[in-house]
Amino acid sequence: MNIKNVAVVGGGTMGNGITHVFAVKGFNVFLCESTEELFQKAIKTIAANFDRQIKKGTVTEENKAVSLKNINKIIDVKNVPIDVDLVIEAIYENKDAKLSIFNTLNSIVKPESIFATNTSSISITELSAGIRPDKFIGMHFMNPVPVMKLVEIIRGYSTSDETFNVVKELSIQLDKQPVEVFDYPGFISNRILMPMINEAVFTLMERVASKEDIDTVMKLGMNHPMGPLTLADFIGLDVCLAIMEVLYNGFNDPKYRPCPLLKKMVAAGKLGRKSGEGFYKY
């Protein structure tokens, strides 16, 4: 299958990044948001990210202009064109919300189109049940999408080899490194990363060390580019908690129990960079 027309549903942090990488490679991208305001916010972010790349010399002003012309505005998922070859859902981590989008699109988009989700932890098999399961797959990009090379390609129980191979080849076209993953809670990246972050929060809660020192140990001792608490703020503490809950419920194993301090901070609205305060103030 030759992918030419791509719909990205959701223009937030991940969605605008995914739109960016497809547009710069010449794909015809339909960016779908729920309101005009959110769409314009996404386009503004994409343009700003291009400006950063221009300063670094990785793209040109001409690349930016052509890429932005490849992005088409769609307001409301019901208006996604019938002839898109691939749909990538990139909304927040909520199973019911994602199912609602795919159920709507299933009756709109042509039957041969592939459905992909950028979920970081929710079961591909559960999302695909009753919704073209053989043509349903996970494409978990990393943040920031224009910079990070990895894409986890997650097979649901019924994902066909044809669907997997098309998406794998597509990822390579985007200059990404695809990794095949089977459908278990958290996949690879977050099954390993989130328990580390969660343990760092436990370490802080138990007053083993200050937040700065916990981050310093992991940066200087383990050669991580940023400490786990700084990284949690960057990801969003609500996202970290949601993934830990998926792991905890998916495996029924107490080692994935979300730290009470993490739960308390999310309840207080201290979500990290996006709210102005998490473990650090911004």
N, C-alpha and C positions, 0 to 999 in steps of 0.2 A: 504493500500500500504506500502510495506517495503522499506524504503529508505536505499540504500547501497552506491550508486555512486552519488557524488555531484560535480557539476561544479560551480566554482566561477569565474565570469567574472569581472576582474579588481583586481589588486593587490596593490592598494593604501592603505591608512590608514584603511579604513573599510574592504576592500577586504582581506588584509593579516590577519586582526584580525578574520574575519569570517572563513578563511581557517584554522587558528590556532585552533579554538575551535572545528571544525569538525575533524581535523586530530588527535587531542589529544583524541578524543572519539572513534577513530578507524574507521572512515569513509574513504572510498577511495575518495580522493579529486583531482579534475582536476582544477588546478589554471591556468586561461587563461589570458595572457597579450598580448599586441600588438607587443612587441619586446623581444628579449633575455635579453637585459639590464634591462628592467623593471621587468621581471620575477626574475632575480637574485637579484635585489634590494629588491623585496618582500620577497624572501627566507631569505635574510640576516636580514631583519627586524624581521621575524618570529623567526629565530634562536636567535636573541638578546633578544626578549621578553621571550623566553624559559629560557635563561640564567638568566634573572631577577627573573623568577619564581623559578628556582633552588636555587638561593641565599636566597629566602624567604622560601624555604622548601616545596613549594606546589606541585612541580613535581621533578622527578629525571632525571639524565643524560640518563637513559634508556628510560624514557618516551619521552624525547626530540628526541633521535635517532629513536625510533619506529614511532613517529609522523611525523618526516620529511620524512621518507620512505613512509608514506601514501599520500604524496603530489606529484602529477604528473604534469609535465610541458606541457602546451598547448600554442603554439604561434599562434595567430589569431583565432578569434571566429569561423571561418569556420571549424576549426579542432577539435571542441568539439565532443566527442564520441556520437554516436547515442543512446547508451544504458544508458545514465545518467538518474537517477530517479528524480533529482531535479537540476534546474539551479537557481543560485542566482546572479543577476546582481548587481554590486557594483561600478559602474563608477560614474563620476561627475554628478551633478544635471542639466541635460539637457534633456528635453523630447524627442527631435528629435534623439539625440544620443542613448538614451535608446530604442526607437522604432526601430531604425536601427538594433540594436543587437538582439532584440526579433524577428523581422521579419526574420532575417537571421537564427536564431536558430529554428524557427518554421518549417522550411523546412528540418532541419537536425536531430533534436532530436525526438525520438520515441513519438507518439501521446499521450501516457498515462503519460508522464513526467509532473511534476509540474514546472511552471515558477514563480519565486519570484523576487521581486525587493527590494533593500535596500533603496529605495528613502526615504528621510526625509520629503517630502512635496508634491510631484507630484501625481496627481490623479491616483489611481490604475485602475479605470474604464476607463479612457482615454488611459492608456498604454495598457490595455488588449483588447480593441476593435478590433475585427477581428483576435485576436491571442489567441486561446483557452481560452476564458474569464472565463469558469467554473473552469479551472485549473490554474488560475492566482491569485497571492496574494502578499501582501506586508509583508516583514520581515524586520522591521526597528530595527536593532541592535544599541546599544549605544556605544560610544567611551570612553575608550578603550574596545574593544569587549571581550578580554580574562578576563577582570575584572568585567565589568558591567553586572548585572544580567537581566536587562529588555530587552524584545523583544516585540515591538508593532506588532501585527499580524493584518494587515489591509485587510478587506474584500472589494473587488470591488463589483459593482452592481450585477454581475453574478457569483461571487465566490461560488462554491458549499460547502455544509456542509462537504462533504467528504474531499475536499481539505483543508478546515480550520482545521478539526480534525487531519488530518495527520501532518500538519505543527505545530499545537499546541503540539501534542505528541512529535514531533521531537525536539521542543524547550525545552521541559522538559528533554529529553534525553541529551541535551547539558548543563544541569544544569542551564537553564535560566528560568525566570519567564515570561510566555506569558501573554499578555493583549490583549483582543479582542477590535478592533477599527473599526469603520465604516468610509467610504471613504468621508471625508470632508477635505478641505485644511488645511495642517499642522498637521493633525491627532490630537493626544492629546499633545504629548511632545512639538512639535515646535509651536503649536498654542498658548501655554501658555508661553513657554520659550522665543521665539524670540521677541514678543512684549515687554517683560521685558528688554531684551538686547537693543532693539531699543529705549526704553524710557530712558535707561541709557545713550545712545549716545546723545539723545536730551538734557538730563540733563547736559552733558559735553559741548555740543555745545552752550547751553544757559548760560554757566559759572555759573551754580548753585554751583558747587564744582569742585575740581580737580579730575582727574581720580583715584588717590589713595584714596581720601576720599569717592568717590562714591562706590568704591569696599569695603572699610572698613565698611561702613554702612551696606552693604548687608551681609558681612561676620559676623560681630559682632552683628549686630542688628537683622538679619534674619536667622543667623546660616547656611548660605550657605558656602560650602567648598571653593569656590573661588568667587570673585566678578564678576559681569556681563561683565565688560570690559576685564578682564583677560580671562574669559570664551570665549568671542567673539574672542579674539586672538587665543585661543586654537582651536576653531572650524574652524576659517578662516572667515575673514570679507566678502569675496566673497560668501561663503556659507550662511552666515547670510543674506546678501542682497538678494540672490536668493530666499531664503525661504520667506522673507518679501514680495518680489514681487509676489510670488505665493499666499500668503495670501491676499495681496492687490487686485490682479486681480481676485482671486477666490470668494471673498466676496463683492467686489466693495464697501468697507467700508473704509472711510478715517482714521479710527483709526489704520489701518494697513499700513499707508503711511510710506515708508522707510525714515529714517532721512537723510537730505541732507549731513550731515557730513559723514555718513556711505557710501553714494554713492560717495562722493568726495575721500575718502580714498581708496576705491576699484579702482576708476579710476586712482589714483596715484600709484597703485601697492602695497599699504601698507596693506597687507592681514593678518598680524598677525605672529604667530610663523613660518609658512612655508616660509614667505618672509623675515624673520629677523626683521621685524618691523610692528607694528600695533598701538594700543594704547600705547604699551610699546615696547622697543627695546630688541632684543634677540641676 
